[in-house]
Amino acid sequence: MSEKVWNITKYEIRQYAQATENLEPACMEETYAKECGFRSIIAPTSFCAQYQMYQDPLAKVPTGGVHTKQKMIFFKPIQAGDRITAKTEVTESKDAKDRRLIIYTTEFVNQDGDTVCMGEMTNMIPTPKA
């Protein structure tokens, strides 16, 4: 298992919200977010999906692969000022018709130890020809 930590900023949240056209007031306006009970602006739900692309550097994944599937489950909003730790591991690796499917599972945990999101990503890579 490998870990990577990100400190989430208001700038990153606003940039992501604009890029995904998710301009909910709680994602853009701190005053509104605080009125809703948050300490700062919150990230769009899919925000942590961009961090799921971080893969376990200990896994020797050959080049030439394709990202084929991604699944996310969301538990708590990510807020500006959060420190998010992504814990990633290869949970499955199997052969399928001259290809290898590698499945990564990532748990995203905030600075309070709360799981904010769980994700599963599948990559398909060609297997070497004999």
Contacts in CASP RR format, 6 or more apart in sequence:
PFRMAT RR
TARGET T0000
AUTHOR 0000-0000-0000
METHOD contacts of the structure
MODEL  1
MSEKVWNITKYEIRQYAQATENLEPACMEETYAKECGFRSIIAPTSFCAQ
YQMYQDPLAKVPTGGVHTKQKMIFFKPIQAGDRITAKTEVTESKDAKDRR
LIIYTTEFVNQDGDTVCMGEMTNMIPTPKA
1 56 0 8 1.000
1 87 0 8 1.000
1 88 0 8 1.000
1 89 0 8 1.000
2 56 0 8 1.000
2 57 0 8 1.000
2 58 0 8 1.000
2 87 0 8 1.000
2 88 0 8 1.000
2 89 0 8 1.000
3 85 0 8 1.000
3 86 0 8 1.000
3 87 0 8 1.000
3 88 0 8 1.000
4 51 0 8 1.000
4 54 0 8 1.000
4 85 0 8 1.000
4 86 0 8 1.000
4 88 0 8 1.000
5 83 0 8 1.000
5 84 0 8 1.000
5 85 0 8 1.000
5 86 0 8 1.000
6 51 0 8 1.000
6 83 0 8 1.000
6 84 0 8 1.000
6 86 0 8 1.000
7 81 0 8 1.000
7 82 0 8 1.000
7 83 0 8 1.000
8 43 0 8 1.000
8 78 0 8 1.000
8 79 0 8 1.000
8 80 0 8 1.000
8 81 0 8 1.000
8 82 0 8 1.000
8 83 0 8 1.000
8 84 0 8 1.000
9 80 0 8 1.000
9 81 0 8 1.000
10 30 0 8 1.000
10 40 0 8 1.000
10 41 0 8 1.000
10 80 0 8 1.000
13 27 0 8 1.000
13 41 0 8 1.000
13 42 0 8 1.000
13 43 0 8 1.000
13 44 0 8 1.000
13 47 0 8 1.000
13 78 0 8 1.000
13 80 0 8 1.000
14 27 0 8 1.000
14 28 0 8 1.000
14 41 0 8 1.000
16 22 0 8 1.000
16 43 0 8 1.000
16 44 0 8 1.000
16 47 0 8 1.000
16 50 0 8 1.000
17 23 0 8 1.000
17 24 0 8 1.000
17 27 0 8 1.000
17 28 0 8 1.000
17 43 0 8 1.000
17 44 0 8 1.000
20 44 0 8 1.000
20 46 0 8 1.000
22 44 0 8 1.000
22 46 0 8 1.000
24 44 0 8 1.000
25 32 0 8 1.000
25 33 0 8 1.000
26 32 0 8 1.000
26 33 0 8 1.000
26 36 0 8 1.000
26 38 0 8 1.000
26 41 0 8 1.000
26 42 0 8 1.000
27 33 0 8 1.000
27 41 0 8 1.000
27 42 0 8 1.000
27 43 0 8 1.000
27 44 0 8 1.000
28 41 0 8 1.000
29 41 0 8 1.000
30 40 0 8 1.000
30 41 0 8 1.000
30 80 0 8 1.000
33 40 0 8 1.000
33 41 0 8 1.000
33 42 0 8 1.000
33 79 0 8 1.000
34 40 0 8 1.000
38 77 0 8 1.000
38 79 0 8 1.000
39 79 0 8 1.000
40 79 0 8 1.000
40 80 0 8 1.000
40 81 0 8 1.000
41 79 0 8 1.000
41 80 0 8 1.000
42 77 0 8 1.000
42 78 0 8 1.000
42 79 0 8 1.000
42 80 0 8 1.000
43 77 0 8 1.000
43 78 0 8 1.000
43 79 0 8 1.000
43 80 0 8 1.000
45 74 0 8 1.000
45 77 0 8 1.000
46 72 0 8 1.000
47 78 0 8 1.000
48 72 0 8 1.000
48 74 0 8 1.000
48 78 0 8 1.000
48 84 0 8 1.000
48 86 0 8 1.000
48 108 0 8 1.000
48 116 0 8 1.000
48 117 0 8 1.000
49 70 0 8 1.000
49 72 0 8 1.000
51 84 0 8 1.000
51 86 0 8 1.000
51 106 0 8 1.000
51 108 0 8 1.000
52 70 0 8 1.000
52 72 0 8 1.000
52 86 0 8 1.000
52 104 0 8 1.000
52 106 0 8 1.000
52 119 0 8 1.000
52 121 0 8 1.000
53 67 0 8 1.000
53 121 0 8 1.000
54 86 0 8 1.000
54 88 0 8 1.000
54 106 0 8 1.000
55 61 0 8 1.000
55 88 0 8 1.000
55 104 0 8 1.000
55 121 0 8 1.000
55 123 0 8 1.000
56 88 0 8 1.000
56 89 0 8 1.000
56 90 0 8 1.000
56 104 0 8 1.000
59 90 0 8 1.000
59 102 0 8 1.000
59 104 0 8 1.000
61 102 0 8 1.000
61 123 0 8 1.000
61 125 0 8 1.000
62 125 0 8 1.000
62 126 0 8 1.000
64 125 0 8 1.000
64 126 0 8 1.000
65 123 0 8 1.000
65 124 0 8 1.000
65 125 0 8 1.000
65 126 0 8 1.000
66 123 0 8 1.000
66 124 0 8 1.000
66 125 0 8 1.000
67 121 0 8 1.000
67 122 0 8 1.000
67 123 0 8 1.000
68 101 0 8 1.000
68 122 0 8 1.000
68 123 0 8 1.000
68 124 0 8 1.000
69 120 0 8 1.000
69 121 0 8 1.000
69 122 0 8 1.000
70 119 0 8 1.000
70 120 0 8 1.000
70 121 0 8 1.000
70 122 0 8 1.000
71 119 0 8 1.000
71 120 0 8 1.000
71 121 0 8 1.000
72 117 0 8 1.000
72 118 0 8 1.000
72 119 0 8 1.000
72 120 0 8 1.000
73 117 0 8 1.000
73 118 0 8 1.000
73 119 0 8 1.000
74 116 0 8 1.000
74 117 0 8 1.000
75 114 0 8 1.000
75 115 0 8 1.000
75 116 0 8 1.000
75 117 0 8 1.000
75 118 0 8 1.000
76 110 0 8 1.000
76 114 0 8 1.000
76 115 0 8 1.000
76 116 0 8 1.000
77 116 0 8 1.000
78 84 0 8 1.000
78 108 0 8 1.000
78 110 0 8 1.000
78 116 0 8 1.000
78 117 0 8 1.000
82 110 0 8 1.000
82 111 0 8 1.000
82 116 0 8 1.000
83 110 0 8 1.000
83 111 0 8 1.000
84 108 0 8 1.000
84 109 0 8 1.000
84 110 0 8 1.000
84 116 0 8 1.000
85 108 0 8 1.000
85 109 0 8 1.000
85 110 0 8 1.000
86 106 0 8 1.000
86 107 0 8 1.000
86 108 0 8 1.000
87 106 0 8 1.000
87 107 0 8 1.000
87 108 0 8 1.000
87 109 0 8 1.000
88 104 0 8 1.000
88 105 0 8 1.000
88 106 0 8 1.000
89 104 0 8 1.000
89 105 0 8 1.000
90 102 0 8 1.000
90 103 0 8 1.000
90 104 0 8 1.000
91 103 0 8 1.000
91 104 0 8 1.000
91 105 0 8 1.000
91 120 0 8 1.000
92 101 0 8 1.000
92 102 0 8 1.000
92 103 0 8 1.000
93 100 0 8 1.000
93 101 0 8 1.000
93 102 0 8 1.000
93 103 0 8 1.000
94 100 0 8 1.000
94 101 0 8 1.000
95 101 0 8 1.000
95 127 0 8 1.000
96 124 0 8 1.000
98 126 0 8 1.000
98 127 0 8 1.000
99 124 0 8 1.000
99 125 0 8 1.000
99 126 0 8 1.000
99 127 0 8 1.000
100 124 0 8 1.000
100 125 0 8 1.000
100 126 0 8 1.000
100 127 0 8 1.000
101 122 0 8 1.000
101 123 0 8 1.000
101 124 0 8 1.000
102 122 0 8 1.000
102 123 0 8 1.000
102 124 0 8 1.000
102 125 0 8 1.000
103 120 0 8 1.000
103 121 0 8 1.000
103 122 0 8 1.000
104 120 0 8 1.000
104 121 0 8 1.000
104 122 0 8 1.000
104 123 0 8 1.000
105 118 0 8 1.000
105 119 0 8 1.000
105 120 0 8 1.000
106 118 0 8 1.000
106 119 0 8 1.000
106 120 0 8 1.000
106 121 0 8 1.000
107 115 0 8 1.000
107 117 0 8 1.000
107 118 0 8 1.000
107 119 0 8 1.000
108 115 0 8 1.000
108 116 0 8 1.000
108 117 0 8 1.000
108 118 0 8 1.000
108 119 0 8 1.000
109 115 0 8 1.000
109 116 0 8 1.000
110 116 0 8 1.000
END
